[in-house]
Amino acid sequence: QKEVEQNSGPLSVPEGAIASLNCTYSDRGSQSFFWYRQYSGKSPELIMFIYSNGDKEDGRFTAQLNKASQYVSLLIRDSQPSDSATYLCAVSRNNAGNMLTFGGGTRLMVKP
Amino acid sequence: EAGVAQSPRYKIIEKRQSVAFWCNPISGHATLYWYQQILGQGPKLLIQFQNNGVVDDSQLPKDRFSAERLKGVDSTLKIQPAKLEDSAVYLCASSLGSGWSRETQYFGPGTRLLVL
């Protein structure tokens, strides 16, 4: 079993729709959770982090965390073609956010 | 503010050859990371430095990979000898590394290595 699992996709959504990206993790000791966006041929960039159960909103992005179910998700509202990228989920066993374990990523395609 | 710098951007070598990658983190960042990202996979942490000390190198294949950060700033990752399966993008990242705050890792552009 992989430590951090994501559906590789591609997840295809029409422009303006909500994109829902999911991630499960195996280590119950995980403390902090991150979503990175990676455009093709580029390096990852941080979108959001979440530490507590529940929802965290930042603009069009909402991260959701359920530690009991070992599940974290990212919702992208009003999806734009520029959101087309691979989204990487990463978890850490500490609150400092280092020593990240990444999932394989979900490729999102937003069609005009 | 300048980002994380890496060189070279691309490298093609034959198997059993040696190769070295260089990283210059964001100024003032104490923590430096090296990741390996194989095509279609997420980044895998190879080694983490706090200043010039190693925090974690549990996933570094030490029989062929080595890394150093002698003065707590720049870092070099070396592969000797290279294998076909080492073909990947090698990403360097840095963070403030204060240990007291929740930190963001900033990634460099990466070095694409192809081993033939």
Interface residues (C-beta under 8 A of the other chain):
Chain A: V4 Q6 S8 S32 K42 S43 P44 E45 L46 F49 Y51 L88 A90 N95 A96 G97 N98 M99 L100 T101 F102 G103 G104 G105
Chain B: T31 Y33 G40 Q41 G42 P43 K44 L45 Q48 V55 D56 L91 S95 G97 G99 S101 R102 E103 T104 Q105 F107 G108 P109 G110
